[in-house]
Amino acid sequence: MDGEWAGAVGTVADVAVLLVVAAIGFLFRSISSHSERIAKLEATAEAVDVLDEVKDVHKRVDSVAQAVNNQAGQLIQINRTLGNIHKALIRPPE
């Protein structure tokens, strides 16, 4: 009976080892999957940071464009004023 008992214990031990190996394999696959997901999330976070920087640059470019448009409008008005002064000076005396 001891031989049968030893064989049964050996079989149970073998099954336990196989279960532990399977569990370890599952954990490694799970960790690998989580590592891939974390890498994707980190890449997305970096992309978000880039998007924020692009938004900041866009705001700055918009403010420069507004300033240039303002100066262009002022130059147009100066040109009109100088044209009126020029017409007044060239006009023949009455």
C-alpha positions as CSV (number, residue, x, y, z in Angstrom):
1,M,0.0,0.0,0.0
2,D,2.9,2.3,0.7
3,G,4.0,2.0,-2.9
4,E,0.6,2.9,-4.2
5,W,0.4,5.8,-1.8
6,A,3.9,7.0,-2.9
7,G,2.7,6.8,-6.5
8,A,-0.4,8.8,-5.8
9,V,1.6,11.4,-4.0
10,G,4.0,11.6,-6.9
11,T,1.2,12.0,-9.3
12,V,-0.4,14.7,-7.2
13,A,3.0,16.4,-6.9
14,D,3.5,16.2,-10.7
15,V,0.0,17.7,-11.3
16,A,0.8,20.4,-8.7
17,V,4.0,21.3,-10.5
18,L,2.2,21.4,-13.9
19,L,-0.5,23.7,-12.4
20,V,2.2,26.0,-10.9
21,V,4.0,26.1,-14.3
22,A,0.7,26.9,-16.0
23,A,0.0,29.6,-13.5
24,I,3.5,31.1,-14.0
25,G,3.0,31.0,-17.7
26,F,-0.4,32.8,-17.4
27,L,1.2,35.4,-15.1
28,F,4.0,36.0,-17.6
29,R,1.5,36.4,-20.4
30,S,-0.6,38.7,-18.2
31,I,2.5,40.8,-17.3
32,S,3.5,41.0,-20.9
33,S,0.0,42.1,-21.9
34,H,0.0,44.7,-19.2
35,S,3.5,45.9,-20.3
36,E,2.2,46.4,-23.8
37,R,-0.8,48.3,-22.5
38,I,1.3,50.5,-20.3
39,A,3.6,51.2,-23.2
40,K,0.6,52.2,-25.3
41,L,-0.7,54.4,-22.5
42,E,2.7,56.1,-22.1
43,A,2.9,56.7,-25.8
44,T,-0.5,58.3,-25.7
45,A,0.5,60.4,-22.8
46,E,3.5,61.6,-24.7
47,A,1.3,62.4,-27.7
48,V,-1.0,64.4,-25.4
49,D,1.9,66.4,-24.2
50,V,2.9,67.1,-27.8
51,L,-0.7,68.2,-28.5
52,D,-0.6,70.6,-25.6
53,E,2.6,72.1,-26.9
54,V,1.1,72.4,-30.4
55,K,-1.9,74.2,-28.9
56,D,0.4,76.6,-27.1
57,V,2.3,77.3,-30.4
58,H,-1.0,77.7,-32.2
59,K,-2.1,80.3,-29.7
60,R,1.2,82.2,-30.0
61,V,1.0,82.1,-33.8
62,D,-2.6,83.4,-33.6
63,S,-1.5,86.3,-31.4
64,V,1.3,87.2,-33.8
65,A,-1.2,87.1,-36.7
66,Q,-3.5,89.4,-34.9
67,A,-0.7,91.8,-34.2
68,V,0.4,91.8,-37.9
69,N,-3.2,92.3,-39.0
70,N,-3.4,95.3,-36.6
71,Q,-0.2,96.8,-38.0
72,A,-1.4,96.2,-41.5
73,G,-4.6,98.1,-40.8
74,Q,-2.6,100.9,-39.2
75,L,-0.3,101.1,-42.3
76,I,-3.4,101.3,-44.6
77,Q,-4.8,104.2,-42.6
78,I,-1.4,105.9,-42.6
79,N,-1.2,105.5,-46.4
80,R,-4.7,107.0,-46.8
81,T,-3.8,109.9,-44.5
82,L,-0.6,110.6,-46.4
83,G,-2.5,110.4,-49.7
84,N,-4.9,113.0,-48.5
85,I,-2.0,115.3,-47.3
86,H,-0.4,114.8,-50.7
87,K,-3.6,115.7,-52.5
88,A,-4.0,118.8,-50.4
89,L,-0.5,120.0,-51.0
90,I,-0.6,119.4,-54.8
91,R,-4.0,121.0,-55.3
92,P,-3.7,124.2,-57.3
93,P,-4.3,127.4,-55.4
94,E,-7.8,128.8,-55.8
